[in-house]
């Protein structure tokens, strides 16, 4: 039998640890663990994560898959909640409560620097309130110029983006600088119940309603104006999203006929491609993370407390020999 | 006898580890109301997963009955909403399970 070197032309590298490269197909011997390893592109997949302590829908999210933040929303059989939960990659624990309980709000930022804005507060009043999270408690920020719900959020606590929503022409954008909101460029397609991703100067929105069956429309923001991007493969609204303008993830939502879907799509900056579906179809859910490590939680689904974690991209596989 | 495409079980999703990424790569899951899970029939990986989660296997008709109870309850709750609330939400759709 030919040796590896005879076939490939080089011997397998001996490394006291993992390879510093992530080139697909790289093979090496990890002398620290005595395991042959190779880099491969893993098939995208969802898995279940820790359940939310309380079932919640119409909530908002921020952060990453291993440091996520869920806040606000609506508990089954109850009205608006001000609850905040922090995710560590396996379980949710309670954080500081929002000052204003609300649902259909939007979020941005990280677990230790989160931003909540808009939504429907007690009594059904449309909110323009903004709150900033520091990892343990929320404090009031500057109010949005236009109160609205079912909007999309993106960006960071000091460079946030609020887009569209169920108010006026449903095209308005506002930009946050850490203390106050100013007007940005209007969306080309009016909508609400859309999803957002990216940052203030490279934002992305996709999906939404009307019409009842949802939109495929995607738009990209450059900090000043919106331009059309590639259309979603599945028209939908009440979906969630995460990631960046050039590497975004869309998941869940509702399609024609009021049917919830588990569809996942990946955006590369110009077009969407279908990826692995979630285990459970759901709408009005929360989302956080990146295109290669996404997080879906809550929503209109069973007990409304289920979490799912998405992974894709390069990974390392070990081969144990005896 | 008709060839079955799917099988059904009831299992409570306990969270982390209930469905792992490798499960998801091998099995097409569909979570349904009432803790009902649809997975491929005649599939070794799906059978192993049902065992792992201590799922109770159900026939399609039994699973449909469980789902119907949950969907009907959700539809009744929606029907009881005010017109304004209905305008802001979507009536839960019927779910028809496949053999």
Interface residues (C-beta under 8 A of the other chain):
Chain A: X42 X43 X45 X46 X47 X48 X49 X50 X51 X90 X91 X238 X254 X257 X258 X259 X260 X262 X276 X277 X279 X280 X281 X283 X301 X302 X306 X307 X308 X309 X311
Chain B: X13 X14 X15 X16 X17 X18 X19 X20 X21 X22 X23 X24 X25 X28 X29 X30 X31 X32 X33 X34 X35 X70 X90 X91 X92 X93
